[in-house]
Amino acid sequence: MKALKVTYWIVTLLMCSLFLFSAGMYLLEYDMVVMFYDILGFPSWIVYPSALLKIAGVVMVLVRRPKWLMEWAYAGFFFDAVLATSAHYFNNEGLLTMASIALLLVISSRFLLSQLPQKHA
């Protein structure tokens, strides 16, 4: 059980680090991110709200209270990663991107959380 818990925290911290890095890029390198958003076909007005929601999502995943907000954070990360993965794929960048790694981390983290005993989750 201890190995499962350690694995959960490693995967979850990697996932959170990736989303915090992404949010940091959105806030600190706004012009570059807007250029990428334009290339991928996304509206540029969503950059700042997306960064703030990623930060809030990381907090919710790490705090895990209230549970329903944590679930919404996982759902948001999942849909963000699916959308980003498909956008990169349809822009002929292939499937092996940071977005697809984020998708795998989100799925793995949530699955591992569901395997932890409820009193420790």
MDAnalysis code that builds the backbone (N, CA, C; Angstrom):
import MDAnalysis as mda
import numpy as np

u = mda.Universe.empty(363, n_residues=121, atom_resindex=np.repeat(np.arange(121), 3), trajectory=True)
u.add_TopologyAttr("name", ["N", "CA", "C"] * 121)
u.add_TopologyAttr("resid", np.arange(1, 122))
u.add_TopologyAttr("resname", ["MET", "LYS", "ALA", "LEU", "LYS", "VAL", "THR", "TYR", "TRP", "ILE", "VAL", "THR", "LEU", "LEU", "MET", "CYS", "SER", "LEU", "PHE", "LEU", "PHE", "SER", "ALA", "GLY", "MET", "TYR", "LEU", "LEU", "GLU", "TYR", "ASP", "MET", "VAL", "VAL", "MET", "PHE", "TYR", "ASP", "ILE", "LEU", "GLY", "PHE", "PRO", "SER", "TRP", "ILE", "VAL", "TYR", "PRO", "SER", "ALA", "LEU", "LEU", "LYS", "ILE", "ALA", "GLY", "VAL", "VAL", "MET", "VAL", "LEU", "VAL", "ARG", "ARG", "PRO", "LYS", "TRP", "LEU", "MET", "GLU", "TRP", "ALA", "TYR", "ALA", "GLY", "PHE", "PHE", "PHE", "ASP", "ALA", "VAL", "LEU", "ALA", "THR", "SER", "ALA", "HIS", "TYR", "PHE", "ASN", "ASN", "GLU", "GLY", "LEU", "LEU", "THR", "MET", "ALA", "SER", "ILE", "ALA", "LEU", "LEU", "LEU", "VAL", "ILE", "SER", "SER", "ARG", "PHE", "LEU", "LEU", "SER", "GLN", "LEU", "PRO", "GLN", "LYS", "HIS", "ALA"])
u.atoms.positions = np.array([
    [0.817, -1.196, 0.000],
    [0.000, 0.000, 0.000],
    [0.865, 1.266, 0.000],
    [1.990, 1.195, 0.707],
    [2.877, 2.347, 0.761],
    [3.437, 2.673, -0.624],
    [3.766, 1.640, -1.405],
    [4.283, 1.861, -2.761],
    [3.233, 2.536, -3.636],
    [1.987, 2.155, -3.466],
    [0.901, 2.760, -4.230],
    [0.760, 4.239, -3.884],
    [0.842, 4.541, -2.599],
    [0.729, 5.930, -2.151],
    [1.903, 6.773, -2.657],
    [3.094, 6.221, -2.596],
    [4.280, 6.937, -3.092],
    [4.164, 7.164, -4.597],
    [3.726, 6.137, -5.319],
    [3.552, 6.264, -6.767],
    [2.513, 7.330, -7.091],
    [1.408, 7.315, -6.328],
    [0.368, 8.338, -6.529],
    [0.961, 9.732, -6.365],
    [1.716, 9.951, -5.298],
    [2.247, 11.290, -5.046],
    [3.294, 11.695, -6.078],
    [4.098, 10.774, -6.537],
    [5.085, 11.100, -7.575],
    [4.372, 11.522, -8.855],
    [3.409, 10.714, -9.286],
    [2.668, 11.020, -10.521],
    [1.902, 12.331, -10.365],
    [1.265, 12.520, -9.226],
    [0.469, 13.726, -9.002],
    [1.350, 14.973, -8.951],
    [2.492, 14.874, -8.305],
    [3.400, 16.031, -8.264],
    [3.977, 16.339, -9.638],
    [4.250, 15.318, -10.437],
    [4.690, 15.557, -11.819],
    [3.589, 16.257, -12.616],
    [2.356, 15.778, -12.466],
    [1.227, 16.391, -13.158],
    [1.061, 17.850, -12.733],
    [1.085, 18.089, -11.433],
    [0.924, 19.450, -10.932],
    [2.065, 20.356, -11.382],
    [3.267, 19.822, -11.404],
    [4.418, 20.606, -11.876],
    [4.249, 20.999, -13.334],
    [3.779, 20.075, -14.140],
    [3.579, 20.365, -15.560],
    [2.521, 21.451, -15.749],
    [1.408, 21.367, -15.003],
    [0.362, 22.380, -15.141],
    [0.793, 23.720, -14.549],
    [1.586, 23.716, -13.479],
    [2.105, 24.977, -12.944],
    [3.104, 25.611, -13.900],
    [3.942, 24.781, -14.535],
    [4.866, 25.299, -15.541],
    [4.084, 25.941, -16.677],
    [3.036, 25.259, -17.123],
    [2.192, 25.781, -18.191],
    [1.564, 27.115, -17.789],
    [1.012, 27.184, -16.583],
    [0.406, 28.422, -16.108],
    [1.442, 29.542, -16.015],
    [2.643, 29.199, -15.556],
    [3.714, 30.189, -15.493],
    [4.080, 30.730, -16.866],
    [4.127, 29.853, -17.842],
    [4.404, 30.299, -19.214],
    [3.289, 31.220, -19.705],
    [2.062, 30.867, -19.403],
    [0.919, 31.688, -19.830],
    [1.010, 33.084, -19.234],
    [1.449, 33.183, -17.988],
    [1.508, 34.480, -17.315],
    [2.769, 35.266, -17.646],
    [3.897, 34.576, -17.784],
    [5.172, 35.274, -17.971],
    [5.575, 35.450, -19.435],
    [5.091, 34.590, -20.292],
    [5.427, 34.651, -21.727],
    [4.151, 34.784, -22.554],
    [3.320, 35.743, -22.173],
    [1.995, 35.902, -22.770],
    [2.048, 36.017, -24.298],
    [2.919, 36.864, -24.820],
    [2.972, 37.077, -26.276],
    [3.328, 35.798, -27.032],
    [4.266, 35.033, -26.509],
    [4.646, 33.780, -27.152],
    [3.479, 32.779, -27.113],
    [2.804, 32.703, -25.976],
    [1.686, 31.776, -25.837],
    [0.547, 32.176, -26.785],
    [0.269, 33.472, -26.902],
    [-0.764, 33.939, -27.828],
    [-0.423, 33.535, -29.256],
    [0.854, 33.629, -29.624],
    [1.270, 33.206, -30.962],
    [0.978, 31.723, -31.171],
    [1.302, 30.894, -30.182],
    [1.013, 29.456, -30.295],
    [-0.488, 29.199, -30.335],
    [-1.233, 29.923, -29.529],
    [-2.690, 29.761, -29.541],
    [-3.255, 30.102, -30.914],
    [-2.734, 31.173, -31.528],
    [-3.191, 31.547, -32.874],
    [-2.892, 30.440, -33.883],
    [-1.696, 29.861, -33.797],
    [-1.316, 28.775, -34.707],
    [-2.244, 27.581, -34.528],
    [-2.586, 27.273, -33.283],
    [-3.434, 26.120, -33.000],
    [-4.923, 26.409, -33.173],
    [-5.265, 27.670, -33.380],
    [-6.658, 28.025, -33.639],
    [-7.489, 28.327, -32.399],
    [-6.839, 28.667, -31.291],
    [-7.564, 28.996, -30.072],
    [-7.622, 30.504, -29.901],
    [-8.659, 31.026, -29.257],
    [-8.737, 32.471, -29.018],
    [-7.715, 32.900, -27.965],
    [-7.143, 34.072, -28.165],
    [-6.081, 34.523, -27.263],
    [-6.630, 35.028, -25.931],
    [-7.893, 35.396, -25.868],
    [-8.443, 35.924, -24.624],
    [-8.488, 34.870, -23.516],
    [-8.353, 33.605, -23.874],
    [-8.480, 32.522, -22.885],
    [-7.169, 32.233, -22.138],
    [-6.087, 32.883, -22.525],
    [-4.776, 32.578, -21.941],
    [-4.744, 32.863, -20.439],
    [-5.104, 34.082, -20.027],
    [-5.047, 34.418, -18.601],
    [-6.037, 33.614, -17.762],
    [-7.306, 33.495, -18.176],
    [-8.216, 32.656, -17.383],
    [-7.732, 31.213, -17.282],
    [-7.169, 30.692, -18.348],
    [-6.671, 29.318, -18.328],
    [-5.526, 29.169, -17.328],
    [-4.640, 30.147, -17.282],
    [-3.520, 30.104, -16.329],
    [-4.030, 30.112, -14.889],
    [-4.981, 30.985, -14.611],
    [-5.516, 31.065, -13.251],
    [-6.264, 29.792, -12.863],
    [-6.998, 29.213, -13.798],
    [-7.709, 27.968, -13.507],
    [-6.752, 26.797, -13.305],
    [-5.636, 26.795, -14.027],
    [-4.641, 25.737, -13.820],
    [-4.033, 25.834, -12.426],
    [-3.750, 27.031, -11.985],
    [-3.202, 27.220, -10.638],
    [-4.223, 26.779, -9.590],
    [-5.472, 27.200, -9.765],
    [-6.529, 26.803, -8.830],
    [-6.719, 25.287, -8.852],
    [-6.630, 24.675, -10.032],
    [-6.775, 23.229, -10.144],
    [-5.678, 22.485, -9.408],
    [-4.467, 22.976, -9.513],
    [-3.346, 22.346, -8.803],
    [-3.586, 22.414, -7.296],
    [-4.041, 23.558, -6.810],
    [-4.323, 23.697, -5.384],
    [-5.397, 22.690, -4.963],
    [-6.451, 22.576, -5.753],
    [-7.543, 21.656, -5.410],
    [-7.084, 20.195, -5.412],
    [-6.240, 19.826, -6.377],
    [-5.750, 18.444, -6.443],
    [-4.857, 18.133, -5.249],
    [-4.047, 19.082, -4.838],
    [-3.141, 18.837, -3.719],
    [-3.849, 18.878, -2.370],
    [-4.822, 19.766, -2.220],
    [-5.548, 19.890, -0.952],
    [-6.603, 18.789, -0.828],
    [-7.229, 18.440, -1.933],
    [-8.249, 17.388, -2.016],
    [-9.470, 17.646, -1.141],
    [-9.759, 18.902, -0.868],
    [-10.951, 19.290, -0.120],
    [-11.487, 20.570, -0.727],
    [-12.741, 20.745, -0.944],
    [-13.775, 19.720, -0.936],
    [-13.592, 18.761, -2.115],
    [-14.081, 17.566, -1.920],
    [-13.859, 16.506, -2.905],
    [-14.441, 16.861, -4.273],
    [-15.609, 17.487, -4.308],
    [-16.238, 17.800, -5.584],
    [-15.406, 18.804, -6.384],
    [-14.723, 19.726, -5.718],
    [-13.847, 20.666, -6.433],
    [-12.600, 19.963, -6.960],
    [-12.098, 19.013, -6.186],
    [-10.960, 18.229, -6.665],
    [-11.353, 17.466, -7.931],
    [-12.561, 16.897, -7.942],
    [-13.024, 16.162, -9.118],
    [-13.162, 17.084, -10.324],
    [-13.649, 18.298, -10.101],
    [-13.742, 19.269, -11.194],
    [-12.349, 19.652, -11.705],
    [-11.387, 19.746, -10.798],
    [-10.023, 20.067, -11.213],
    [-9.461, 18.958, -12.102],
    [-9.646, 17.707, -11.690],
    [-9.204, 16.591, -12.528],
    [-9.907, 16.618, -13.878],
    [-11.212, 16.899, -13.873],
    [-11.952, 16.958, -15.135],
    [-11.411, 18.081, -16.023],
    [-11.143, 19.231, -15.413],
    [-10.587, 20.344, -16.182],
    [-9.228, 20.015, -16.782],
    [-8.374, 19.398, -15.984],
    [-7.062, 18.993, -16.489],
    [-7.201, 17.975, -17.610],
    [-8.139, 17.035, -17.447],
    [-8.355, 16.022, -18.476],
    [-8.777, 16.670, -19.791],
    [-9.787, 17.525, -19.745],
    [-10.276, 18.143, -20.970],
    [-9.254, 19.100, -21.581],
    [-8.507, 19.805, -20.737],
    [-7.431, 20.671, -21.238],
    [-6.387, 19.844, -21.982],
    [-5.996, 18.723, -21.398],
    [-4.969, 17.877, -22.021],
    [-5.489, 17.196, -23.285],
    [-6.749, 16.765, -23.276],
    [-7.328, 16.154, -24.487],
    [-7.384, 17.182, -25.609],
    [-7.860, 18.374, -25.301],
    [-7.954, 19.426, -26.315],
    [-6.575, 19.811, -26.848],
    [-5.603, 19.949, -25.958],
    [-4.251, 20.306, -26.378],
    [-3.614, 19.192, -27.206],
    [-3.803, 17.945, -26.788],
    [-3.251, 16.817, -27.537],
    [-3.836, 16.763, -28.939],
    [-5.151, 16.912, -29.043],
    [-5.778, 16.856, -30.366],
    [-5.381, 18.055, -31.218],
    [-5.240, 19.233, -30.606],
    [-4.821, 20.410, -31.367],
    [-3.416, 20.220, -31.930],
    [-2.516, 19.695, -31.124],
    [-1.154, 19.447, -31.605],
    [-1.146, 18.361, -32.680],
    [-1.940, 17.332, -32.485],
    [-2.000, 16.241, -33.469],
    [-2.516, 16.755, -34.818],
    [-3.596, 17.516, -34.791],
    [-4.170, 18.015, -36.042],
    [-3.361, 19.156, -36.640],
    [-2.370, 19.637, -35.906],
    [-1.440, 20.625, -36.449],
    [-0.164, 19.936, -36.941],
    [-0.262, 18.615, -37.134],
    [0.820, 17.782, -37.666],
    [2.065, 17.772, -36.794],
    [1.870, 17.821, -35.477],
    [2.991, 17.738, -34.551],
    [3.124, 16.351, -33.946],
    [2.232, 15.450, -34.317],
    [2.283, 14.089, -33.808],
    [1.606, 13.968, -32.461],
    [1.666, 12.772, -31.915],
    [1.012, 12.511, -30.630],
    [1.950, 12.606, -29.436],
    [3.245, 12.535, -29.661],
    [4.187, 12.584, -28.542],
    [4.547, 14.040, -28.242],
    [3.679, 14.688, -27.481],
    [3.880, 16.083, -27.092],
    [3.735, 16.183, -25.575],
    [4.048, 17.345, -25.039],
    [3.859, 17.555, -23.600],
    [2.387, 17.422, -23.232],
    [1.507, 17.777, -24.154],
    [0.078, 17.649, -23.888],
    [-0.326, 16.191, -23.701],
    [0.226, 15.307, -24.513],
    [-0.120, 13.891, -24.359],
    [0.498, 13.318, -23.083],
    [1.660, 13.808, -22.701],
    [2.263, 13.391, -21.430],
    [1.387, 13.881, -20.276],
    [0.885, 15.121, -20.384],
    [-0.022, 15.645, -19.360],
    [-1.277, 14.785, -19.266],
    [-1.804, 14.364, -20.408],
    [-2.996, 13.515, -20.415],
    [-2.736, 12.193, -19.697],
    [-1.604, 11.589, -19.965],
    [-1.249, 10.337, -19.288],
    [-1.076, 10.546, -17.781],
    [-0.486, 11.655, -17.395],
    [-0.298, 11.939, -15.972],
    [-1.632, 12.175, -15.267],
    [-2.544, 12.895, -15.927],
    [-3.859, 13.151, -15.329],
    [-4.609, 11.838, -15.117],
    [-4.641, 11.016, -16.158],
    [-5.343, 9.735, -16.057],
    [-4.696, 8.856, -14.986],
    [-3.379, 8.799, -14.974],
    [-2.675, 7.965, -14.000],
    [-2.898, 8.453, -12.568],
    [-2.811, 9.760, -12.366],
    [-2.993, 10.317, -11.031],
    [-4.396, 10.013, -10.511],
    [-5.388, 10.248, -11.344],
    [-6.775, 10.013, -10.897],
    [-7.031, 8.527, -10.647],
    [-6.477, 7.666, -11.501],
    [-6.642, 6.229, -11.302],
    [-5.982, 5.788, -10.002],
    [-4.762, 6.241, -9.767],
    [-4.051, 5.864, -8.540],
    [-4.789, 6.381, -7.303],
    [-5.354, 7.588, -7.391],
    [-6.133, 8.112, -6.264],
    [-7.316, 7.205, -5.963],
    [-7.946, 6.695, -7.007],
    [-9.111, 5.818, -6.784],
    [-8.717, 4.481, -6.161],
    [-7.447, 4.110, -6.265],
    [-6.976, 2.845, -5.706],
    [-6.540, 2.959, -4.253],
    [-6.346, 4.188, -3.775],
    [-5.949, 4.393, -2.384],
    [-7.142, 4.127, -1.470],
    [-6.902, 3.614, -0.280],
    [-7.997, 3.453, 0.684],
    [-8.629, 4.813, 0.977],
    [-9.924, 4.837, 1.148],
    [-10.663, 6.087, 1.307],
    [-10.171, 6.915, 2.484],
    [-9.787, 6.273, 3.580],
    [-9.352, 7.040, 4.756],
    [-8.029, 7.761, 4.513],
    [-7.204, 7.263, 3.560],
    [-5.928, 7.901, 3.248],
    [-6.009, 8.756, 2.004],
    [-7.047, 8.641, 1.239],
    [-7.190, 9.387, 0.000],
    [-7.582, 10.792, 0.345],
])
